[in-house]
Amino acid sequence: MKKAVIDTNVIVSAIQTGDSRSRDILRLVFLGQLIPLMSNALFLEYEAVTQRPDVMCRCHFSAQEAEQFLDAVFASSQWVEIYFAWRPNLLDEGDNFLIELAVAGNADYLITNNIRDLKNGELLFPQLLICSPQQFMAHWRS
């Protein structure tokens, strides 16, 4: 079973615009074919972003449905304790926790719409494929 860190921007893209590749990733999660990795930091970010009025006004979920959706994502996730910080690594300090989660959870993928910033770290993790939802789905299908 493959494991992935799914960046918050992929979740937002799936619930707002109906980006089909982002939704396909969530479909794989809910079918039990892809295990999303979760940490306390990512959990808090998912919750904070999906409660922002500017995010929620552009999606078709009520507040209660958004909470149920997140509960389903969290229930499908493998929770990972992070014991080691890989710092300094990325220019945007706010993204380092994604790399740390991926490394601690032995992720196969880090799926994000922010590839440029996440691939330009000082440290390299060759076993981790950092990819967009489109790249992930192409790789998954091949």
OpenMM code with the backbone's topology and positions (N, CA, C; nanometers):
from openmm import Vec3, app, unit

residues = "MET LYS LYS ALA VAL ILE ASP THR ASN VAL ILE VAL SER ALA ILE GLN THR GLY ASP SER ARG SER ARG ASP ILE LEU ARG LEU VAL PHE LEU GLY GLN LEU ILE PRO LEU MET SER ASN ALA LEU PHE LEU GLU TYR GLU ALA VAL THR GLN ARG PRO ASP VAL MET CYS ARG CYS HIS PHE SER ALA GLN GLU ALA GLU GLN PHE LEU ASP ALA VAL PHE ALA SER SER GLN TRP VAL GLU ILE TYR PHE ALA TRP ARG PRO ASN LEU LEU ASP GLU GLY ASP ASN PHE LEU ILE GLU LEU ALA VAL ALA GLY ASN ALA ASP TYR LEU ILE THR ASN ASN ILE ARG ASP LEU LYS ASN GLY GLU LEU LEU PHE PRO GLN LEU LEU ILE CYS SER PRO GLN GLN PHE MET ALA HIS TRP ARG SER".split()
positions = [
    Vec3(0.0851, -0.1182, 0.0000),
    Vec3(0.0000, 0.0000, 0.0000),
    Vec3(0.0894, 0.1241, 0.0000),
    Vec3(0.0633, 0.2152, -0.0898),
    Vec3(0.1413, 0.3385, -0.1010),
    Vec3(0.0911, 0.4413, -0.0005),
    Vec3(0.1865, 0.5213, 0.0495),
    Vec3(0.1548, 0.6258, 0.1467),
    Vec3(0.1907, 0.7618, 0.0887),
    Vec3(0.1086, 0.8619, 0.1254),
    Vec3(0.1314, 0.9960, 0.0715),
    Vec3(0.0987, 1.1022, 0.1755),
    Vec3(0.1724, 1.2108, 0.1680),
    Vec3(0.1364, 1.3333, 0.2391),
    Vec3(0.0607, 1.4174, 0.1372),
    Vec3(-0.0601, 1.4570, 0.1721),
    Vec3(-0.1427, 1.5369, 0.0818),
    Vec3(-0.1479, 1.6787, 0.1370),
    Vec3(-0.0866, 1.7702, 0.0645),
    Vec3(-0.0796, 1.9098, 0.1072),
    Vec3(-0.2203, 1.9700, 0.1133),
    Vec3(-0.2366, 2.0656, 0.2006),
    Vec3(-0.3662, 2.1315, 0.2198),
    Vec3(-0.4183, 2.1924, 0.0914),
    Vec3(-0.3310, 2.2438, 0.0064),
    Vec3(-0.3769, 2.3061, -0.1178),
    Vec3(-0.4447, 2.2058, -0.2109),
    Vec3(-0.4118, 2.0786, -0.2002),
    Vec3(-0.4781, 1.9754, -0.2805),
    Vec3(-0.6193, 1.9516, -0.2276),
    Vec3(-0.6347, 1.9504, -0.0964),
    Vec3(-0.7674, 1.9343, -0.0348),
    Vec3(-0.8570, 2.0516, -0.0747),
    Vec3(-0.8041, 2.1726, -0.0634),
    Vec3(-0.8821, 2.2919, -0.0980),
    Vec3(-0.9202, 2.2891, -0.2456),
    Vec3(-0.8278, 2.2509, -0.3310),
    Vec3(-0.8562, 2.2427, -0.4740),
    Vec3(-0.9679, 2.1430, -0.5018),
    Vec3(-0.9680, 2.0326, -0.4316),
    Vec3(-1.0713, 1.9295, -0.4518),
    Vec3(-1.2092, 1.9779, -0.4080),
    Vec3(-1.2161, 2.0502, -0.2982),
    Vec3(-1.3485, 2.0894, -0.2481),
    Vec3(-1.3989, 2.2201, -0.3089),
    Vec3(-1.3088, 2.3015, -0.3616),
    Vec3(-1.3524, 2.4286, -0.4188),
    Vec3(-1.3815, 2.4188, -0.5668),
    Vec3(-1.2834, 2.3866, -0.6444),
    Vec3(-1.2981, 2.3944, -0.7888),
    Vec3(-1.3428, 2.2634, -0.8502),
    Vec3(-1.3385, 2.1594, -0.7697),
    Vec3(-1.3730, 2.0302, -0.8258),
    Vec3(-1.2650, 1.9780, -0.9184),
    Vec3(-1.1395, 2.0179, -0.8915),
    Vec3(-1.0262, 1.9698, -0.9699),
    Vec3(-1.0316, 1.8170, -0.9735),
    Vec3(-1.0483, 1.7608, -1.0902),
    Vec3(-1.0716, 1.6173, -1.1010),
    Vec3(-0.9536, 1.5344, -1.0523),
    Vec3(-0.8296, 1.5803, -1.0732),
    Vec3(-0.7142, 1.5019, -1.0261),
    Vec3(-0.7086, 1.5022, -0.8730),
    Vec3(-0.7361, 1.6162, -0.8113),
    Vec3(-0.7382, 1.6219, -0.6645),
    Vec3(-0.8502, 1.5347, -0.6091),
    Vec3(-0.9640, 1.5364, -0.6746),
    Vec3(-1.0743, 1.4498, -0.6315),
    Vec3(-1.0417, 1.3028, -0.6527),
    Vec3(-0.9706, 1.2715, -0.7596),
    Vec3(-0.9292, 1.1324, -0.7830),
    Vec3(-0.8396, 1.0824, -0.6705),
    Vec3(-0.7528, 1.1695, -0.6210),
    Vec3(-0.6650, 1.1322, -0.5091),
    Vec3(-0.7489, 1.1007, -0.3859),
    Vec3(-0.8456, 1.1851, -0.3568),
    Vec3(-0.9318, 1.1597, -0.2408),
    Vec3(-1.0148, 1.0331, -0.2605),
    Vec3(-1.0543, 1.0068, -0.3817),
    Vec3(-1.1282, 0.8834, -0.4109),
    Vec3(-1.0409, 0.7617, -0.3765),
    Vec3(-0.9130, 0.7654, -0.4148),
    Vec3(-0.8207, 0.6568, -0.3813),
    Vec3(-0.8089, 0.6392, -0.2295),
    Vec3(-0.8067, 0.7522, -0.1585),
    Vec3(-0.8003, 0.7470, -0.0122),
    Vec3(-0.9242, 0.6770, 0.0430),
    Vec3(-1.0424, 0.7205, -0.0006),
    Vec3(-1.1661, 0.6664, 0.0535),
    Vec3(-1.1920, 0.5230, 0.0096),
    Vec3(-1.1295, 0.4799, -0.1001),
    Vec3(-1.1396, 0.3394, -0.1425),
    Vec3(-1.0354, 0.2514, -0.0750),
    Vec3(-0.9492, 0.3128, 0.0069),
    Vec3(-0.8474, 0.2367, 0.0789),
    Vec3(-0.7288, 0.1966, -0.0059),
    Vec3(-0.7072, 0.2640, -0.1185),
    Vec3(-0.5963, 0.2302, -0.2069),
    Vec3(-0.4734, 0.3178, -0.1854),
    Vec3(-0.4882, 0.4277, -0.1133),
    Vec3(-0.3796, 0.5199, -0.0834),
    Vec3(-0.3942, 0.5618, 0.0623),
    Vec3(-0.2856, 0.5528, 0.1369),
    Vec3(-0.2889, 0.5903, 0.2784),
    Vec3(-0.2324, 0.7305, 0.2952),
    Vec3(-0.3167, 0.8256, 0.3369),
    Vec3(-0.2624, 0.9584, 0.3648),
    Vec3(-0.1960, 0.9590, 0.5033),
    Vec3(-0.0830, 1.0242, 0.5114),
    Vec3(-0.0151, 1.0389, 0.6405),
    Vec3(-0.0619, 1.1679, 0.7053),
    Vec3(-0.0748, 1.1644, 0.8373),
    Vec3(-0.1280, 1.2793, 0.9103),
    Vec3(-0.0423, 1.3041, 1.0342),
    Vec3(-0.0192, 1.4310, 1.0602),
    Vec3(0.0498, 1.4740, 1.1826),
    Vec3(-0.0383, 1.5775, 1.2499),
    Vec3(-0.0021, 1.6141, 1.3715),
    Vec3(-0.0782, 1.7179, 1.4410),
    Vec3(-0.0765, 1.8492, 1.3634),
    Vec3(0.0385, 1.8846, 1.3080),
    Vec3(0.0494, 2.0115, 1.2342),
    Vec3(-0.0392, 2.0114, 1.1098),
    Vec3(-0.0393, 1.9021, 1.0347),
    Vec3(-0.1210, 1.8962, 0.9137),
    Vec3(-0.2695, 1.8920, 0.9498),
    Vec3(-0.3030, 1.8182, 1.0537),
    Vec3(-0.4414, 1.8143, 1.1034),
    Vec3(-0.4912, 1.9548, 1.1348),
    Vec3(-0.4116, 2.0298, 1.2095),
    Vec3(-0.4517, 2.1661, 1.2464),
    Vec3(-0.4613, 2.2570, 1.1246),
    Vec3(-0.3726, 2.2393, 1.0281),
    Vec3(-0.3785, 2.3219, 0.9077),
    Vec3(-0.5032, 2.2890, 0.8260),
    Vec3(-0.5348, 2.1617, 0.8073),
    Vec3(-0.6573, 2.1234, 0.7358),
    Vec3(-0.7786, 2.1893, 0.8018),
    Vec3(-0.7864, 2.1770, 0.9334),
    Vec3(-0.9019, 2.2331, 1.0040),
    Vec3(-0.9083, 2.3849, 0.9910),
    Vec3(-0.7969, 2.4512, 1.0093),
    Vec3(-0.7958, 2.5977, 1.0040),
    Vec3(-0.8340, 2.6483, 0.8647),
    Vec3(-0.7765, 2.5896, 0.7618),
    Vec3(-0.8015, 2.6376, 0.6260),
    Vec3(-0.9456, 2.6104, 0.5841),
    Vec3(-0.9986, 2.4943, 0.6177),
    Vec3(-1.1355, 2.4633, 0.5752),
    Vec3(-1.2410, 2.5365, 0.6573),
    Vec3(-1.2016, 2.6074, 0.7595),
    Vec3(-1.2963, 2.6885, 0.8360),
    Vec3(-1.2908, 2.8362, 0.7964),
    Vec3(-1.1974, 2.8709, 0.7084),
    Vec3(-1.1868, 3.0104, 0.6658),
    Vec3(-1.3039, 3.0461, 0.5751),
    Vec3(-1.3693, 3.1575, 0.6002),
    Vec3(-1.4838, 3.1979, 0.5170),
    Vec3(-1.4490, 3.2117, 0.3691),
    Vec3(-1.3288, 3.2628, 0.3365),
    Vec3(-1.2917, 3.2805, 0.1963),
    Vec3(-1.2731, 3.1471, 0.1241),
    Vec3(-1.2439, 3.0420, 0.1978),
    Vec3(-1.2333, 2.9083, 0.1390),
    Vec3(-1.3719, 2.8465, 0.1259),
    Vec3(-1.4477, 2.8525, 0.2317),
    Vec3(-1.5775, 2.7854, 0.2345),
    Vec3(-1.6808, 2.8504, 0.1420),
    Vec3(-1.6694, 2.9795, 0.1164),
    Vec3(-1.7680, 3.0445, 0.0288),
    Vec3(-1.7564, 2.9955, -0.1147),
    Vec3(-1.6434, 2.9329, -0.1503),
    Vec3(-1.6237, 2.8845, -0.2867),
    Vec3(-1.6384, 2.7331, -0.3010),
    Vec3(-1.6940, 2.6697, -0.1997),
    Vec3(-1.7163, 2.5258, -0.2128),
    Vec3(-1.8633, 2.4946, -0.1871),
    Vec3(-1.9010, 2.3749, -0.2192),
    Vec3(-2.0408, 2.3366, -0.2121),
    Vec3(-2.0740, 2.2616, -0.0831),
    Vec3(-1.9918, 2.2767, 0.0186),
    Vec3(-2.0135, 2.2115, 0.1477),
    Vec3(-2.0730, 2.3101, 0.2459),
    Vec3(-2.1600, 2.2610, 0.3301),
    Vec3(-2.1987, 2.3381, 0.4476),
    Vec3(-2.0871, 2.3186, 0.5504),
    Vec3(-2.0896, 2.3943, 0.6567),
    Vec3(-1.9885, 2.3791, 0.7622),
    Vec3(-1.9937, 2.2374, 0.8200),
    Vec3(-2.1130, 2.1841, 0.8373),
    Vec3(-2.1278, 2.0488, 0.8925),
    Vec3(-2.0746, 1.9436, 0.7943),
    Vec3(-2.1018, 1.9609, 0.6669),
    Vec3(-2.0518, 1.8665, 0.5665),
    Vec3(-1.9000, 1.8734, 0.5561),
    Vec3(-1.8431, 1.9921, 0.5678),
    Vec3(-1.6976, 2.0065, 0.5654),
    Vec3(-1.6349, 1.9331, 0.6830),
    Vec3(-1.6980, 1.9425, 0.7988),
    Vec3(-1.6477, 1.8715, 0.9165),
    Vec3(-1.6561, 1.7204, 0.8960),
    Vec3(-1.7650, 1.6723, 0.8374),
    Vec3(-1.7804, 1.5292, 0.8098),
    Vec3(-1.6774, 1.4814, 0.7082),
    Vec3(-1.6522, 1.5646, 0.6080),
    Vec3(-1.5512, 1.5324, 0.5077),
    Vec3(-1.4139, 1.5174, 0.5728),
    Vec3(-1.3766, 1.6157, 0.6553),
    Vec3(-1.2468, 1.6086, 0.7227),
    Vec3(-1.2398, 1.4889, 0.8164),
    Vec3(-1.3479, 1.4593, 0.8859),
    Vec3(-1.3509, 1.3414, 0.9732),
    Vec3(-1.3215, 1.2142, 0.8932),
    Vec3(-1.3770, 1.2055, 0.7725),
    Vec3(-1.3524, 1.0889, 0.6870),
    Vec3(-1.2059, 1.0833, 0.6429),
    Vec3(-1.1484, 1.1976, 0.6094),
    Vec3(-1.0066, 1.2013, 0.5723),
    Vec3(-0.9214, 1.1595, 0.6911),
    Vec3(-0.9508, 1.2149, 0.8077),
    Vec3(-0.8712, 1.1826, 0.9270),
    Vec3(-0.8833, 1.0352, 0.9635),
    Vec3(-1.0022, 0.9790, 0.9505),
    Vec3(-1.0240, 0.8377, 0.9836),
    Vec3(-0.9491, 0.7458, 0.8867),
    Vec3(-0.9253, 0.7934, 0.7657),
    Vec3(-0.8543, 0.7138, 0.6648),
    Vec3(-0.7027, 0.7278, 0.6760),
    Vec3(-0.6581, 0.8175, 0.7598),
    Vec3(-0.5159, 0.8528, 0.7662),
    Vec3(-0.4390, 0.7663, 0.8640),
    Vec3(-0.3104, 0.7562, 0.8373),
    Vec3(-0.2172, 0.6949, 0.9313),
    Vec3(-0.1491, 0.8085, 1.0061),
    Vec3(-0.1667, 0.8105, 1.1357),
    Vec3(-0.1084, 0.9179, 1.2164),
    Vec3(0.0375, 0.8885, 1.2433),
    Vec3(0.1201, 0.9909, 1.2306),
    Vec3(0.2651, 0.9766, 1.2418),
    Vec3(0.3175, 1.0741, 1.3464),
    Vec3(0.3961, 1.0228, 1.4381),
    Vec3(0.4672, 1.1076, 1.5343),
    Vec3(0.5982, 1.1535, 1.4693),
    Vec3(0.6284, 1.2792, 1.4813),
    Vec3(0.7515, 1.3332, 1.4253),
    Vec3(0.8464, 1.3627, 1.5409),
    Vec3(0.9603, 1.2951, 1.5377),
    Vec3(1.0561, 1.3086, 1.6463),
    Vec3(1.1816, 1.3847, 1.6062),
    Vec3(1.1942, 1.4153, 1.4783),
    Vec3(1.3165, 1.4796, 1.4313),
    Vec3(1.2820, 1.5896, 1.3332),
    Vec3(1.3373, 1.7072, 1.3543),
    Vec3(1.3145, 1.8214, 1.2649),
    Vec3(1.4312, 1.8320, 1.1672),
    Vec3(1.3994, 1.8359, 1.0382),
    Vec3(1.5004, 1.8509, 0.9340),
    Vec3(1.5127, 1.9993, 0.9012),
    Vec3(1.5923, 2.0731, 0.9802),
    Vec3(1.6037, 2.2173, 0.9629),
    Vec3(1.7498, 2.2571, 0.9543),
    Vec3(1.7841, 2.3621, 0.8857),
    Vec3(1.6993, 2.4318, 0.7900),
    Vec3(1.6881, 2.3478, 0.6641),
    Vec3(1.5794, 2.3614, 0.5950),
    Vec3(1.5618, 2.2871, 0.4718),
    Vec3(1.4973, 2.3755, 0.3646),
    Vec3(1.3704, 2.4066, 0.3811),
    Vec3(1.2985, 2.4848, 0.2804),
    Vec3(1.3035, 2.6338, 0.3125),
    Vec3(1.2975, 2.7159, 0.2092),
    Vec3(1.2963, 2.8607, 0.2297),
    Vec3(1.1737, 2.9041, 0.3089),
    Vec3(1.0584, 2.8438, 0.2793),
    Vec3(0.9355, 2.8742, 0.3525),
    Vec3(0.9261, 2.7812, 0.4727),
    Vec3(0.9576, 2.8339, 0.5879),
    Vec3(0.9569, 2.7559, 0.7111),
    Vec3(0.8231, 2.6837, 0.7314),
    Vec3(0.7154, 2.7433, 0.6836),
    Vec3(0.5831, 2.6854, 0.7004),
    Vec3(0.5606, 2.5567, 0.6229),
    Vec3(0.6499, 2.5218, 0.5311),
    Vec3(0.6370, 2.3983, 0.4537),
    Vec3(0.7227, 2.2836, 0.5070),
    Vec3(0.8163, 2.3133, 0.5963),
    Vec3(0.9076, 2.2094, 0.6447),
    Vec3(0.8347, 2.0916, 0.7099),
    Vec3(0.7229, 2.1186, 0.7755),
    Vec3(0.6539, 2.0092, 0.8447),
    Vec3(0.6024, 1.9032, 0.7474),
    Vec3(0.5782, 1.9407, 0.6216),
    Vec3(0.5328, 1.8427, 0.5225),
    Vec3(0.6446, 1.7436, 0.4892),
    Vec3(0.7652, 1.7949, 0.4709),
    Vec3(0.8807, 1.7081, 0.4448),
    Vec3(0.9068, 1.6199, 0.5663),
    Vec3(0.9003, 1.6788, 0.6845),
    Vec3(0.9252, 1.6007, 0.8063),
    Vec3(0.8232, 1.4887, 0.8229),
    Vec3(0.6975, 1.5164, 0.7931),
    Vec3(0.5941, 1.4140, 0.8001),
    Vec3(0.6210, 1.3047, 0.6972),
    Vec3(0.6556, 1.3429, 0.5764),
    Vec3(0.6832, 1.2449, 0.4714),
    Vec3(0.7999, 1.1542, 0.5090),
    Vec3(0.9054, 1.2121, 0.5633),
    Vec3(1.0228, 1.1332, 0.6014),
    Vec3(0.9897, 1.0445, 0.7209),
    Vec3(0.9261, 1.0994, 0.8232),
    Vec3(0.8931, 1.0211, 0.9434),
    Vec3(0.7971, 0.9075, 0.9122),
    Vec3(0.7054, 0.9290, 0.8180),
    Vec3(0.6069, 0.8269, 0.7847),
    Vec3(0.6475, 0.7373, 0.6697),
    Vec3(0.7695, 0.7571, 0.6185),
    Vec3(0.8199, 0.6782, 0.5063),
    Vec3(0.7240, 0.6862, 0.3864),
    Vec3(0.6839, 0.8074, 0.3522),
    Vec3(0.5897, 0.8301, 0.2428),
    Vec3(0.6543, 0.8009, 0.1078),
    Vec3(0.5710, 0.7553, 0.0177),
    Vec3(0.6146, 0.7360, -0.1205),
    Vec3(0.5995, 0.8654, -0.1997),
    Vec3(0.4976, 0.9458, -0.1630),
    Vec3(0.4642, 1.0670, -0.2367),
    Vec3(0.4370, 1.1832, -0.1416),
    Vec3(0.4680, 1.3025, -0.1889),
    Vec3(0.4194, 1.4252, -0.1283),
    Vec3(0.3455, 1.4960, -0.2417),
    Vec3(0.2130, 1.5041, -0.2282),
    Vec3(0.1299, 1.5578, -0.3358),
    Vec3(0.0936, 1.7020, -0.3022),
    Vec3(0.1292, 1.7929, -0.3930),
    Vec3(0.1122, 1.9352, -0.3667),
    Vec3(0.0944, 2.0122, -0.4968),
    Vec3(0.0345, 2.1282, -0.4862),
    Vec3(0.0304, 2.2221, -0.5981),
    Vec3(0.1434, 2.3240, -0.5861),
    Vec3(0.2324, 2.3027, -0.4919),
    Vec3(0.3426, 2.3938, -0.4619),
    Vec3(0.4760, 2.3212, -0.4821),
    Vec3(0.4921, 2.2589, -0.5960),
    Vec3(0.6093, 2.1749, -0.6217),
    Vec3(0.7396, 2.2536, -0.6145),
    Vec3(0.7418, 2.3693, -0.6763),
    Vec3(0.8673, 2.4463, -0.6857),
    Vec3(0.9281, 2.4710, -0.5482),
    Vec3(0.8476, 2.5154, -0.4531),
    Vec3(0.9010, 2.5456, -0.3202),
    Vec3(0.9427, 2.4198, -0.2454),
    Vec3(0.8692, 2.3107, -0.2628),
    Vec3(0.9003, 2.1886, -0.1887),
    Vec3(1.0168, 2.1096, -0.2483),
    Vec3(1.0436, 2.1282, -0.3764),
    Vec3(1.1555, 2.0574, -0.4398),
    Vec3(1.2875, 2.1316, -0.4249),
    Vec3(1.2844, 2.2547, -0.3798),
    Vec3(1.4061, 2.3344, -0.3703),
    Vec3(1.4669, 2.3349, -0.2312),
    Vec3(1.4516, 2.2268, -0.1593),
    Vec3(1.5089, 2.2179, -0.0257),
    Vec3(1.6581, 2.1935, -0.0289),
    Vec3(1.7219, 2.2226, 0.0826),
    Vec3(1.8650, 2.1970, 0.0959),
    Vec3(1.8937, 2.0485, 0.1094),
    Vec3(1.8000, 1.9751, 0.1667),
    Vec3(1.8155, 1.8312, 0.1869),
    Vec3(1.7355, 1.7566, 0.0812),
    Vec3(1.7921, 1.6468, 0.0323),
    Vec3(1.7258, 1.5662, -0.0686),
    Vec3(1.6842, 1.4325, -0.0086),
    Vec3(1.5668, 1.3878, -0.0465),
    Vec3(1.5140, 1.2592, -0.0022),
    Vec3(1.4729, 1.1830, -0.1285),
    Vec3(1.5657, 1.1081, -0.1877),
    Vec3(1.5407, 1.0473, -0.3188),
    Vec3(1.4249, 0.9477, -0.3215),
    Vec3(1.3907, 0.8894, -0.2086),
    Vec3(1.2807, 0.7927, -0.2049),
    Vec3(1.1442, 0.8605, -0.2087),
    Vec3(1.1403, 0.9923, -0.1923),
    Vec3(1.0158, 1.0687, -0.1857),
    Vec3(0.9902, 1.1391, -0.3188),
    Vec3(0.8777, 1.1057, -0.3824),
    Vec3(0.8404, 1.1713, -0.5068),
    Vec3(0.7487, 1.2889, -0.4743),
    Vec3(0.7976, 1.4102, -0.5001),
    Vec3(0.7175, 1.5314, -0.4796),
    Vec3(0.6518, 1.5619, -0.6132),
    Vec3(0.5183, 1.5626, -0.6143),
    Vec3(0.4481, 1.5748, -0.7419),
    Vec3(0.3155, 1.6491, -0.7261),
    Vec3(0.2673, 1.7002, -0.8380),
    Vec3(0.1359, 1.7644, -0.8432),
    Vec3(0.0296, 1.6547, -0.8465),
    Vec3(-0.0964, 1.6900, -0.8232),
    Vec3(-0.2025, 1.5898, -0.8373),
    Vec3(-0.2044, 1.5271, -0.9773),
    Vec3(-0.1804, 1.6066, -1.0806),
    Vec3(-0.1789, 1.5552, -1.2171),
    Vec3(-0.0644, 1.4557, -1.2366),
    Vec3(0.0540, 1.4911, -1.1880),
    Vec3(0.1691, 1.4021, -1.2000),
    Vec3(0.1471, 1.2738, -1.1195),
    Vec3(0.0892, 1.2888, -1.0001),
    Vec3(0.0630, 1.1711, -0.9173),
    Vec3(-0.0305, 1.0749, -0.9897),
    Vec3(-0.1409, 1.1266, -1.0435),
    Vec3(-0.2386, 1.0386, -1.1087),
    Vec3(-0.1786, 0.9725, -1.2326),
    Vec3(-0.0951, 1.0430, -1.3068),
    Vec3(-0.0269, 0.9815, -1.4228),
    Vec3(0.0657, 0.8707, -1.3758),
    Vec3(0.1388, 0.8960, -1.2690),
    Vec3(0.2304, 0.7954, -1.2145),
    Vec3(0.1513, 0.6780, -1.1583),
    Vec3(0.0410, 0.7058, -1.0912),
    Vec3(-0.0414, 0.6005, -1.0306),
    Vec3(-0.0975, 0.5069, -1.1380),
    Vec3(-0.1395, 0.5642, -1.2483),
    Vec3(-0.2023, 0.4847, -1.3549),
    Vec3(-0.1012, 0.4067, -1.4378),
    Vec3(0.0267, 0.4451, -1.4323),
    Vec3(0.1272, 0.3764, -1.5169),
    Vec3(0.1795, 0.2495, -1.4526),
] * unit.nanometer
topology = app.Topology()
chain = topology.addChain("A")
for resn in residues:
    res = topology.addResidue(resn, chain)
    for name in ("N", "CA", "C"):
        topology.addAtom(name, app.Element.getBySymbol(name[0]), res)
